[in-house]
C-alpha cells in the first residue's frame, strides 16, 4: 500500500528518489521512520 501511495503521489520511482524527507512525509501512511529509511536508501554514498 505504501509503494502504491508513493508512486501515486510522486509519479515515478525516480521522483521518489529525488524527494526530501519532508516531501515523503506528505504521503499518507509514511511515518518519519519510513521516510528516513527511504531517503537513506536513495541517498547512500
Backbone as numpy.savetxt, mean C-alpha at the origin, in Angstrom:
# Nx Ny Nz CAx CAy CAz Cx Cy Cz
-8.56 -9.66 0.22 -9.39 -8.47 0.22 -8.52 -7.21 0.22
-7.40 -7.26 0.97 -6.53 -6.07 1.01 -5.90 -5.82 -0.34
-5.46 -6.91 -0.99 -4.82 -6.76 -2.30 -5.77 -6.09 -3.28
-7.02 -6.56 -3.29 -8.02 -5.98 -4.19 -8.26 -4.52 -3.85
-8.36 -4.21 -2.56 -8.59 -2.83 -2.14 -7.44 -1.93 -2.58
-6.22 -2.43 -2.43 -5.04 -1.65 -2.84 -5.05 -1.41 -4.35
-5.32 -2.46 -5.12 -5.32 -2.31 -6.57 -6.47 -1.42 -7.04
-7.61 -1.51 -6.38 -8.74 -0.65 -6.72 -8.40 0.80 -6.43
-7.78 1.05 -5.30 -7.45 2.42 -4.88 -6.35 3.03 -5.76
-5.30 2.26 -6.01 -4.14 2.81 -6.72 -4.11 2.51 -8.21
-4.81 1.47 -8.65 -4.88 1.17 -10.07 -3.87 0.16 -10.58
-2.73 0.04 -9.91 -1.71 -0.93 -10.33 -0.75 -1.22 -9.19
-0.06 -2.35 -9.31 0.94 -2.70 -8.30 2.08 -1.67 -8.30
2.41 -1.15 -9.48 3.47 -0.14 -9.58 3.10 1.11 -8.77
1.84 1.50 -8.86 1.37 2.67 -8.12 1.39 2.41 -6.61
1.06 1.18 -6.21 1.13 0.82 -4.79 2.58 0.96 -4.33
3.51 0.52 -5.15 4.93 0.59 -4.82 5.45 2.01 -4.67
4.84 2.93 -5.39 5.27 4.34 -5.31 4.60 5.08 -4.16
3.58 4.48 -3.57 2.79 5.15 -2.53 3.57 5.30 -1.23
3.31 6.39 -0.55 3.88 6.59 0.78 3.00 5.93 1.83
3.50 5.86 3.04 2.76 5.21 4.12 1.41 5.89 4.33
1.38 7.21 4.34 0.11 7.92 4.55 -0.89 7.64 3.44
-0.39 7.47 2.21 -1.28 7.12 1.10 -1.84 5.72 1.30
-1.00 4.80 1.73 -1.45 3.42 1.97 -2.50 3.36 3.07
-2.34 4.20 4.09 -3.28 4.21 5.21 -4.68 4.68 4.80
-4.79 5.36 3.67 -6.09 5.83 3.21 -6.95 4.70 2.65
-6.32 3.55 2.39 -7.05 2.40 1.84 -7.76 1.67 2.97
-9.04 1.40 2.79 -9.83 0.71 3.80 -9.22 -0.66 4.09
-9.06 -0.97 5.37 -8.54 -2.27 5.77 -7.03 -2.33 5.92
-6.35 -1.22 5.65 -4.89 -1.20 5.77 -4.51 -0.51 7.08
-3.90 -1.28 7.97 -3.45 -0.73 9.25 -2.08 -0.11 9.08
-1.64 0.62 10.10 -0.31 1.22 10.04 0.76 0.14 9.89
0.59 -0.97 10.59 1.58 -2.06 10.52 1.65 -2.63 9.10
0.51 -2.86 8.49 0.47 -3.39 7.12 1.06 -2.36 6.15
0.70 -1.10 6.33 1.23 -0.04 5.47 2.75 0.01 5.56
3.29 -0.11 6.77 4.74 -0.08 6.96 5.40 -1.27 6.27
4.80 -2.44 6.41 5.36 -3.64 5.76 5.36 -3.50 4.24
4.26 -2.99 3.70 4.18 -2.79 2.25 5.22 -1.78 1.80
5.31 -0.68 2.52 6.28 0.36 2.18 7.70 -0.20 2.21
8.02 -0.93 3.28 9.35 -1.51 3.41 9.64 -2.49 2.28
8.64 -3.28 1.91 8.81 -4.26 0.83 9.18 -3.57 -0.48
8.49 -2.50 -0.79 8.73 -1.82 -2.07 9.93 -0.88 -2.04
10.43 -0.54 -0.85 11.53 0.42 -0.75 12.78 -0.16 -0.10
12.96 -1.48 -0.24 14.18 -2.10 0.29 15.38 -1.57 -0.46
16.49 -1.44 0.25 17.72 -0.98 -0.42 18.74 -2.09 -0.45
